[in-house]
Amino acid sequence: MFKSLFHYSIIPIFLLLLVSCISGPSAQERPPNANIQITRPTSTAKVIAGTQVTIRSGRVPMLAMKDGETRFGVLEPGKYILTAVSVDPYNFSEYSASTWSSAPFELLIEKDKNYSLEVIPGPETGWIIRQVQEE
């Protein structure tokens, strides 16, 4: 039991460290060891632009993104269920911690392939995660 609890808590932390270590706001080219790129295009709506989005794998936060930011990271081969969540930018309150959410996005990472994702605001309420390309 301890071993499985350990794996469920340490793996996401390890992934978060990897994403944090090889990403940055000014980085535009994929680092050689990164197999995933997540981009949040610049928004023209000031309310959306000021909202920070958190990308989760399951219920575990992986990274937070600001408007116009591109992040790179390394994910081990396997299946990931990603969601993008934030406060409601049009109805912010301290009680609406994650009221804007994307539909779950299933990402299957294969060895020696690169993936590019994009996080954009949806047409109504919430975010959309979509795959831009696979190399």
PyMOL commands that set and color helices and strands:
alter all, ss='L'
color gray80, all
select helices_A, chain A and resi 2-21+46-49
alter helices_A, ss='H'
color red, helices_A
select strands_A, chain A and resi 36-39+53-57+60-65+70-73+78-86+100-101+105-109+115-121+127-134
alter strands_A, ss='S'
color yellow, strands_A
deselect
rebuild
show_as cartoon
